[in-house]
C-alpha cells in the first residue's frame, strides 16, 4: 500500500503499520499533526474488509482528531489507532497487551484511549504495559459516553437556536445507533421534551429505547428518511453519502459518529439543500473535552461543564458559514486550521 499517494493522506507526520508475530496483532497508528501537542486519540478495533480500509479509516480519524482538538481549544496533537480484528476472541487479551507494548516503545508520541470496539476495561489492561494512556475515570460508569452525548445534545440545541427554534420541546430527533452514547443522548433528548425515532442493528437496544423513552422504531436503511427535525448519526461513519443526502428529511444533522460524510466534499450537497450540518468533530468532542489534566481525578460535574462549551463552538461555526456563504464543514476546517497555523 502506498501511503503518500493515498486519497486520505493529509501530510500526516507519521503512519505506522504495527504487527506482532507471536499474537498475530495487526494495527495502524497515524499521527496527523502535533502542532498543539503530542499525539492523542482513541484506538478502534474492527473487522475491516481489507488493510486498505483500515488505513483509510485511521488516516481520516487522525485528521479529524487534529481538527477536533484545534476547534475545541485543546493542547493535543491529532492521532488515532485501529486494530484489525480477525474475530479470534481467544487472542484478544494478548493482542491488546502487545499493542500496549508498541505504544510504550513510542515513548509518548502517541497516547491512546477508548473508541469503537475498545472499552475502558481494555484500555486499563493496556495501562499495565504502557503509561501512555489518557486519564480514565476511577470506575467505568459510562461517564465518557455521557460526556460525548452531552456535547452532541448541546450541538443540537445550538443548531435549533440557529434555525430559530427555542428548545427541543415537541421536536422529532432520529437517532441512529443505540450504543452507550446513543442511548445516553436519547435520555437527554427525551428529558428535554423531544420525540425519538430510533434504529440499531441490535433489536434488544431498540426495544429498550421504545420502553424507556417511548421511541418509534424504523427498519434498517430507513432512519435517514424519517420525518424528523434532527438526524443524529451515532453509529459508524459514512451515512451521509451520494445516495442518502438527497433523501434526508431532517433540516439539522448533529451526531456522535466520526466521519459521517463518506467524502468531505459532500458537505456542500447538504449546504445546497439547506440542511444545517454540524461537523462531527465539533459536536462529538465531549469525550476529549471532559478529560481531566494528567494526575487530576476525573469529576463528572466538572467534565460536563467543560463539554458545554460545544454549544458556543457550534454557534461560531454556523455563524461563520452563514456570514461567508460556505458549507459548515468548510467553516469548521478554517477555524481549526487557523489555530494549527498559529
Buried (B, 14 or more C-beta within 10 A) or exposed (E): EEBEEBEBBBEBBBBBBBEBEEBBBBBBBBBBBBBBBBBBBBBBBBEBEEEEEBBBBBBBBBBBBBBBBBBBEBEBBBBBBBBBBEEEEEBBEBBBBBBBBBBBEBEEBBBBBBBBBBBBEBBEBBBEBBEBBBBBBEEBEBBBBBBBBBBBBBBBBBBBBBEEBEEBEEBBBBBBBBBBBBBBBBBBBBEBEBBBBBBBEEEEBBBBBBEEBEBBBBEEEBBBBBEBBBBBBBBBBBBBBEEBBEEBBBBBBBBBBBBBBBBBEBBBBBBEEEBBBBBBBBBBBBBBBBBBEEEEEBEBEEBBEBBBBBBEBBBBBBEBBEEEEBBBBBBBBBBBBEBBEE
